[in-house]
């Protein structure tokens, strides 16, 4: 019998292991089906093509019981949104909407819907969907202005309010949203898709409740206990001690000064404590990240260094404690600008936490990945269109294999927007979309390659870039070489990592994304691997 079977048999629940496993998979399949409904029903390419959205189920006390394998930075932060809703005295038929980063959200473009699950008019849980909306107002198309200094510049800020009140739509909130965004029809359609996803969850949970009765509610507790016990077992296998690392962000969009991120990770038996003491104070620009974002990054790392197959739910988080100083870049006070914290600072939190644990589990942790989402936003100020994309790059080389080329790394795993969809939906023309040869760090195992994407803008527009790793390279590990830094160009001229520019029709925008770091001594790379690199055009 495996350790997994032992744990399944050893939970406090009286549910037999077979029934528990069936129910666990049914709950996870409901969360996954929610995602399918959202993606298929959405109007914006950012959701229907890139799948920049996440879905999950929670019990009545606000504990996550199942999630779809969507966006890491969304999922770890969702519990804070449910906690806020629980303070609003929810009732059957309610659907809450929230995006306030200081009250359950992460950054304003990520809009969360929290719906009660009450098949028999008694709340037994919540269905939650979070999606990145391509525009929520603010000072620049796409609602991610690189130079923002207050959250008021970043778009419409929604505390947890009822979008649906006891089954009745709150038309005033719908009108408020439409009046404050550049693409109101698109926003309304995407919100309908989120509501449909949440409604599907209530329908499916009702079916399970009819089939299993109170056993279903017992399973909520049992799956959480099961995941917690498996994580605790994995943590006990790691060496005790405190492990430290530090890294920087490359300016906040207002100044170019480095922003230190420091962490101390303490492993002690079945617990892990992650302390960001020493991290920089909150900054003037928009790289501040609510603590929920740091939590998401840490939870992702814990899954990565334990067993990623452990069912992700509240139980995985119980052995983990996370702290950051009040008023720091990882725990800012309002009205701090935060839109870049969710997409860029989260990556650096992941990087630095993994780097700290590399000493504890060197056979698990890869070299540095691209460490950025390479955010590209193009839109016009009349509201005709808003294009948003995060662009993949190099994955760090692993202890036993090369890094992956041209993929999303770390806190996002969205798809790319297909060229055909871009050119159909937007006044954009894709001139180049290719791998960057020699951008992966050399080593016993080579870092993954970055990408180059060049787009011609066919109308007057505003281009915003929110990127990192343009001057500090993704680090190699154990003697491996660093990956290549990224580069942003407009009409062939290098522009800053974080910038917003008004451009004329015919302007070209090129994003060259970072490569991953190498792992191990380059002299140990096998000849056949080097020959394959040259044959495949991965090195110049």
N, C-alpha and C positions, 0 to 999 in steps of 0.2 A: 504494500500500500504506500502511495506517495505521501510526501509532506502535505501536499494540497488536499488529499483525501482525508488525512488525519485532521486537518483544520476544519474541513467541512463537517466531519463527524463530531468535532469538539466544540462547536458553537453552543451558546446557551439555549438556543431555540429548540423546541420540541419537534420542529419540522424535520422529516426524514431527509437525508442528504439528496436523494434523487429529486424529490419535490422542490427542495430549495434551489437546486441547480436549474431546474426547469423554470421556476419563477424568476430567478435572477436573469436568465437569458430572455425571458419574455419582457421583463422590465427594460432591459437594454435595447431590445428590438423596438419597443415603443418609442424610446428616445431617438433611435435611428430613424424610425418612420416619421417622427415629427420633422426631422431634418429634410427628409425627402419631400414632404408636403411643402415645407417652406421654400426649398430651392425650386421646385417645379411651379409653385404658384407666384414666385417673385417676378417683378417686372425689370428691375435694374440688372444690368450685366454683372455688377459687383456681387450680387447674390446668386443669380441664376447661372452665371458662368464661372465666376471665381469661387463661389460657395463660401463667402466671407460671413459665416453665421454659425451659431451653435445652439444646441437644444439639450435639455436635461429635465429630470423629474426629481421632485423633493417631497418629503413626507410633511405631515401637518405641522411639525415643530420646526421645519426649515432645514432639515438635513438632506443633503443630496443622496438619492438612492440609486440613480443611474444616469449616465450621460452618453451621448453619441461621441464618437471620436472625431471631434471637430477642431476648434481653434483653442490651443492651450491658454492663451491670454484671456479668452472669454470665460472658459469653464471654471478656472480656479477662483475667479472673482464673482461668479454668480451667487454664491451663498450670501454675500453682503447685500445684494439686491433683495433677496427673499427676506432677510432679517429686517430690512426697512419696511417691506410690505406687511410683515407680521405686526409692526407697530401701528398700522393703519386700520386695525379691526376689520380684516377682510371677511366677506360673506359670500355664500354661494352665488355664482354668476358674475362675480367681479373679475375684471381684467385690469391690472395696473400697468402703467407705462412709466419708465424711469430711465434717465440717462445722466443724472447729476453725479459727477465724479466724487463729490463730497457727501453723497447720501445714497450709496448703493451702486453707482455706475463706475466707469473706468475713464472714458473720454466721451465727448458729446456725440460724435457720429455713431457710437455703439448704443442703439436703442434696445432696451429690454422690456419684454412683455411678460408679466407674471400673472397667470390665470389660476383661479381656484379649481381644484378637482373635487367635485361634490356630486357623485352619481346619484345619491339618494338624499340630496339636500343637506348633507353633512360633510364638511371639508375633511378629506382624508389626505390631501396633498396639494402640490402645486406643479403646474406645467410652466416651464420657463424657456423662452427663446430670446436670443440676442443676435442682432444683425448690424453690420456696419452699413449705414445709410450714406449714400454718396454725397449728400449735401444736407446740412441742418442749419443753414444760415451762417451768420458770422461775416467777418470782414473780407473773406476771399472765397471764390468758388471751391467747393469741396470741403469747406469747414476745417481746414488744417493749415491755417496761416503760419508760416515759419517764424515770423517775428512777433507773434502775439505775446503780450505781457500780462493780460488778464483773461480770465475765462470768458468774460463778456464778449471778447472779440472772436470767440471760437464757435459761437452758434447759440441756438435755442437750448436753454437749460431747463430740464423737466424734473422736478422732484417726483416722488412716487405719488401719482394721482390716478384716479379711476378713469380709464379710457372707456370701459364698459362698467356700468353701475347696476349690479343685480340683474344682468342680462340686457339692460337698456343702454344703447350707445350714448356717450357724453359728447353731444355734437359740438359743444363749446370748445372742448379740447381738440377735436378734429379740426375745427376752423382755425384755432390758434396755431396749430402746427402748419397747416397749409399757408397761412399768412406770413410765416417766418422762414420759409425755405425757398430755394431757387427752382426746385423741380417738384412742385406740389403733387402733381398727378402720380409721379413715380413714387414719392414717399407714401401716398395713400395706398397705392397698390402693394408696396412691400409690407406695409403694416397689416393689410388684409391677409397677406400670406402668413405673417407671424401669428395672427389670430387663428387662422385655419390650422396651423401646426399645433397650437395649444389645444384647440378644440378636439383635434384628433386624439391627443393624449387622454383627455377626459373620456372620450368614447371608448378607447381601448382599455383604460383602467376599469371602467364600468363593466366591460365584458369579463375581465379577470375577476372582479369582485363577485359577479354572479356565479362564476365557475368555482371559485375557491373560498368565498366567504371570508371569515376572519383570518384564515390562514395567510391571505395576501398581506394583511397588516402586520402579522407576525414576521413575514418574510422581509418587510422593510427593515426591521431591527436586525434580522439574521444576516442579511447581505452586508450590512454595515459592520457587524461584529466580525464577520468572516474576513473582510478586507483589512480591518484594523489588525487582526491577529496575524494575517500574512505579512503585512508591512512590518509589524513588530518583530516577527521571526527573521525577516530579511535584515533589519537594522541590527539585531543582535549578532549577525555574522560580520558586521563591519568593525574595524578597530576603534576603540574608544579614544577620545582625545579632542583637542580643539585645533582646527585647521583654518588658515587665514589666506586671503588673497585680496588684491585690489586691482582696479582698472579705471579707465576714465571714459567720459563722454566728451566729444569734440566740440564743445561750445553749445550754447543754448538757443542759437538763432538770433540773439541780440549781441553777444560777444563771442569771441573765439576761444576764450579761456577754458582749459580743461576742467571737467567736473569730476572729482574723485568719487568712486563707489568702493566702499570697503566692507568686508564681511568676515565674521568669525563663525565657523560652523562647529558646533560641539556635538559629538556623538557620545551618547551615554546609555549603554544597554539598548533598550527598546525605544529610546527617544532621540530626537534630533532637534537642536535649538539653533536657529539662524539669526544672528544679531548683526545689524548693519550700522552699529556704532562707528563713528569716524567718517561716515558718508557726508558729503557736502550739504550745507544748508540749501533750502529751496532757492531756486534761481529766478532771475527776472523773466527769462524766456519760457518756452512751453515744454521743456523736458521734465518737469515735475511729474511724479507718478503717485497717485493715491496708493495707500498701503495695500489695497486689494490687488493692485497690479504686481507688487512685489510678492505677495502671497502666491499669485498664479505662477510666477516664474519659479519660486521655490518648490511648489507642489510638483511642477513639471520635472524639476531636477531630481526630486525624491523618487518619483516614478522611474526615471531613467537609470538611477544607480541601484535601485532595488530590483523589482521584477515588473516590467511594463505590462505583463499579462494579468496582474492583480486587478480585479474589477474596480474601476475608479468611482469612488463615492466618498461620503463623509468619513468613513472609517479610515481611509488612506491619510486623512489630514489630522486625525486625533493625536498621533504621536509627534506631531510637528508643531513647534512654536516659532513665531516670527516676530521680530521687533525692529523698529527704526525710530530714530529720534524725532520727536515732534518738531515740525517746522523744517525738516530736512527734505531733500529732493525726492525721497521715498516715502514721505509722510507729510505733505505740504499743507499749509493752512490756506483757506480761501481768502482772496479771489485769485489764487495762483492759476496761471495758464498751464494746462496739463495735456493738450492733445498729442504732443510728441512722446509723453511718458509712456503711454499705452503701447506704442509701436516701436520706439527706439530704446527708451530706458529699460523696458522689460527685457530686451535682448541683452543689455549689459548686465542686468541683475542675474540672468541665467548664466552668462559667461563667467562672471566672477564667482558664483556659487559652485559651478562645475569645476572651476580652476582650484578652488579651495579643497574640493573633494578628490581632486586628482592625486593628492598625496595619500589619501586613505584608500582609494580604489584605482590604482594606476592601470589595472587591466580592464577597466570599464570605460573611463572617461576619454573622449576623443580630443584631438587638437581643436583649436578655436575654429568655429565656423564663421560665416561671413559677418555675423554680429550686427545686422541691420535688416530692416524690411525694405529699404530703397523705395520710400513712398514717392510716387509720382502722381500729381493731380493736375489736370488740364480742364479748364472750363471757361465759359464766357459769363460776363456779369449780367447778361439779360436773362439767364436761366434756361437758355436753349439746351445746354448739355453740361454735364459734369462727369468726367472720366477719372476714375481712381484705380490705382494698381499698386500692389507690392510686388517687387521683382526678385526672383530667386537668385541664388549665388552658390558659392562653394560650401559644401559640408566639410568639416574638419576630418582629416584622416583618422581612422579608428585603430585600436591596438593590433588588429589582425587583418585589416583590409583598407583599401583606398577610400577616400571620401567621395560622396556622390557629387556629380556635376549638375549645376544649374537647378537647384531645388530650393524650396523654402526651408529655412533653418530655424529651429528653436520655437519661438512663441507664436508662430503662425504656420499653417500648412495649407493655405489656400491654393487653388489652382491658378494658372495664368489665364488672362483673357485671350481666347483664340484670336489670331490675326483677322480671320474672316468676320468675327463678331465685332472687333474694334472698328474695322473699316466700314461695317454696315451700320453700326449704331452711332458712330461719332464722326465728325469732320477731321479724321486722322488717317494718315497713311504710314504703314510700317515699312521702313526702308531696310532695316536689318534686325535680325533676331538670331543670335549665334552665341556659341561658347567662346570664352576668351582663352586662347592657348597660353600655356605657361603661367596661368594665374594661380594655380594650386601650388602650395608650398611643397618643395621636394622633401623626400624622406624615405625611410624603409617602405612606408606607405604614403602615397601622394595625396595631398589635399584636393578636394573637389574644385572644379573650375567655376569661375564666375561667368556671368552672361554679359552680352552687349545688346541693348535694345535701342534702336534709333527710330524716331517717329517724326514725321512732318505734320505740322499743325496747319490745316487748310483754311483757317479763319482766324481773325484777331481773337486772342484769348489771353488768359492768365495761366502761367505755369508755376506751380509750387513744388518744391523739392524738400523733403525731410529725410535726410540720410545720415549714415555714420560710416566709420571705418574708411574715411577718405585720407587720413594721415596716420592713424595708428592701425597697424596691420593685424589681421587675425593671427594669433600666436601659434607657432609650432610647439610640439611637445616632445620631450625625451630625445632631444637632438634634431628634431625635424625643423625645417625652415618655415618662416612665416608665409602666409598667403599674401597675394597682391592686394593692395588697397584699391578702393573703388574710385571712380571719377565721374563727374557730371559735366556735360558740355551743352552749350546752346550755340548753334551755328558754328560749331567747331572750337569755341572758346570755353575754357574751363570756368565754371561758376562755383560758388560756395556749396558746401554740403547742405545748408539750410537757407533757402532763398525763395522769394516770390517775384516773378518777372512778368510784366505785360509784354506780349510778343505780337508781331504782325503775322498775317497769313503767309505761309511759305517757310516759316522758321522751323529748323530741325532741332530736336532735343535728343541727346544721347545719354544713356545711363550705362556705365560700365561697373558691374557689381564686383565686390571682393571675392577672392578665392579663399578656400579653406587652408588652414595650416597643415603642415606635414607631420607625420608621426615616425619617430625613430631616425637613426643615422642614415643619411642619404647613401652612404657607401655600402649599406647593406641591401639596397634595392636590387632585386634580381634582374639579371640581364634581359630575360624574356619579358619582364614587365616594362623595362625601358624601351625595348623594341616595339612592344605593343603601343606604348604612349606615342612614339614617333609615327607608327603606322596609322593610328587613329587621329593624328593631328592634334593631340593634346599638349604637345610641346612644340615650340618653334624650331 
